[in-house]
Amino acid sequence: MGTMRAAVARRFRSDDGLTMIEIVISAVIFFVVLTAILGLLGTTTQMSTAAKQHAVMTNAINAYVERVSAMPFEDVALVENGGELSAEETQTVGEFVIVIRPAVSIPTTMTSSETPTLKRLRLTVSVTRGASGSPISYVTEVLIRDRDRFLTSAVSSPETDPRISFTDSTPAEGSVVWESNHSGGALTVGATAQAAEGRAVSSVALWCDDQFLLKDTLGNVASWTSVDAQTFTTPSFIWDTRQTNELGEYVIVDGYRTLSAYVLDSGGVSKYTVRHFLVDNHAPAVPTTASAVPVTATKSQVSWAEVMDGTTPADHYMVYFYKQAATSDTWALDSQLNTFKGLSAEVTTTPFSRYRLQMQAHSPRNNMSDWYVHPISWISRPALSGTSTTSGSNRTVNLTCSTPQFPYSSFTYSVYRGTTSTNLTWHQTLPVNMNTFTESFKKTDDYYYQFEVTVTPIGTDNGVLESPTPVTLRSNIVGPSNASPMAVIW
């Protein structure tokens, strides 16, 4: 034992390197390990390629069936038989070459009919990767119906028609959906179809607005053919509302969409059921216009044009109202409308003040549009008050109108007077920047008064607003003059 330890110790202290035997043994071990790793990589690559081939083939079959289903029924035949289908069709999708060979026949249940309403489309499909790849093949059949005559066909009757309904996993009617989600989690949609006794379910498909077969995030379509079962429930399918076409463009527009579940049975009868969802993937459009009308000194009516969120009006709006400071071009938030549903609202104001608004349109999930800043300000109406006193046979009226609560270059009041509140005529123009008026007359006379003011405001809120122009407003009416204080009439 001592001799062996000494030999090992000498070997480690030696600088002679590895012997030939040691090198050979190491090379063999390395080769065995490398062979195993390369084999695993090859298997993984083959599995990945096969999965891609199956996905490409499935999409090609579904697209082909969709295209044929949309053709006039009489054209669903091979070219050699007077139809529009080539005996062989080749497609290239990326690195894959797809070959589709169709065959069309009349189902045995229809062979005795001179005008059959169904045709059986048999597809033999092969997919090859590149020029030297191994092809995979698949054969499937689907029934193509004559859409023009089918609904009036005698084969349809309540006793034998197939039935279809949405599964419990499908969101409720009117649910808000987005991406692949709804408020309850993943946007799982599905249907259960049942054929009458003696018949079988042939195919089931889920469509959006009868234009697009539903797709999931992997591009798989919600179409199941060659079912051949009396009862069929679709496998779990999570709809991607952001599905795209071959150009990568979104095809599902925001707004209320109709989801249709179709079943076709072996007798050629098709039935469907629908459910409506509100798709909300994007923000609404930006508001484009608004208006404000001063109603009284303390109330204005604001309105705006309806904003669309896809094909449906925006769910609600957020509107901010800013008020200008009395002596500068400083604007502060005065009030706001949050989650407001509607296109007009009353806004509380202070007399003879200057306001502006900005707003957003919101979707049900509060996807917000950009801000719209209305470029035109508005001014609330001035408030007029009046008192009257009598002395002997005379009456004296004292009127005071509110002054601008914002920067201005000048203002001028004109006094209107009449014997009724509906018959006022110009009476006198006051000196510039004067807001009071006094006059005396026989106490047997009674008058109503109103002020009209023209004012030019100053300020654009740092360029947010258009340059201001002169504005003419009328105050409230006060009267009659035989009472003090005089009554206010708007």
Steps between C-alpha positions, in 0.01 A plus 500: 500500500787740584661427166174592313467832686856587417438425129191717494687781675785478250245511213347824624843659553611401152499752209487227234133573401237241403587162367359378169262264676360782712443716191317220321276431801416871535416527130266201520315646799467841328372337179233301689373812682504713183310235307225496762470881499490521121233232490287694747539820299403320183189354662397842635547661159294228334219545756500878449488461122216250521299732724548787256398278210179398677415863583565613143293214365205571732493866405524416131208256521280747688580782258427277201168384644400859577578604145306211346203559734477858377493395132174467304373148560509408133871588484594249771636238261828421328585701190473187288139464619407861429591644839762736633720265705838399362592135530812606690583825674844588632562765765819621664494619860845602614723195466209258453345382174135396523329289235119468512317248281119535519234252399129589485209256519131500585414340839316170472195657665482748210578281197132453417436876495519690173602815687711391799557758773821340627836403354772301672843657471785258561844654544832318482765733637877463524749740659874490427774708653734622229607289205640209700270483804276208586135570411209440734159422354145530619157418356180673613145544380251784542148558375440810287141622495306703248448817703252647251250215530580346832272694732194410294607141449248238603762312703476763772234453767481572874476130579825407327703820501828499694531712813791711616562711808793679659685324778501632856861612456391756241461851649146627553304705250632857474830426675793734443791306348852600406811325368442142625321602818177604663419598856476134600843398366607343171264559206398137461219451250337177391183329391319170543322360194256211486354325196162333482467125526632334187721793410844616605669833555725560200666830590494783751646848452515827693483825303525869579243714315468214248824627342789350693553159651625552853873450556708444810841651570670221302288563191287188542145550374179406679383250242457128554419281201438127448353477849267206426345482848146551624619740772811715480647760735780714364838463669620783720557802275627840617403769251756768417300811413818646350506237225649616173471423133780384271631858485530522877205742526253484786162382372286515816387859546421647841130524578211255526580184308275204426645158578321223308528127567404285198428129482459293183358147526533202271165581343633832380302711746677795658389695807662766710480703819647841576643692791615862507821632653641850532859483373723757669861480384565863411427851619214692337565768244597847619207742544497762228257771601306649789289805577395699806198729533459722808145454629507716812774669699548177695418233241635408156397220265794306357471242221729302270481273199468126553832314486521149355688214659532272199141446385341593834479840671752568775387369837550822696688829514720697735461877466711762680393864533767764559434856622723798430640702788371853549824681421726264303513235228496229765236229474403261780282190502156618614285187462494168316272223377628148567368187325226713349263316269338742260573772249400811695507629855425804712802667657489726803673835439560828674361822343695662219793253512705345223531122452648242272463120481697193406377144483576131439290214370523173695426137417328262746844396629610863522721492194535875460521709185745786479385829648290730286549865599217715370671807350221747574424632847159613619382764747212459742229764503527806725255536790284813525336616822279801567325698772241776482394777733214749485497864599179691456374433151835370372675163506876452477656177369857394584648217292834320543645237265789267583839583350729258313678251726783458252755727327348720232594796283170683551127443539197708411144462636183596323175534693179352358160599641138403440157501656497117487776243533449389141506842338836658579664760278829684513487781754853629562868408457714550810853639500781247451559275803196638688271231644237707689195692384257732679189678372181657635150515352136530606411237754193411299733360232641146527798369310710186448875525437779291346868574436686401185877493525776477240835393641834397352678246723878467525695172512539174309622269780846492349374441148244233582215726392445700187560873522196650671252722318231734636209319663149639548282368781175596667433499870186381666191723506387683814158649562245629532630818655215534751666245729832512683714305462386449147418139398757306299385340175722271290 
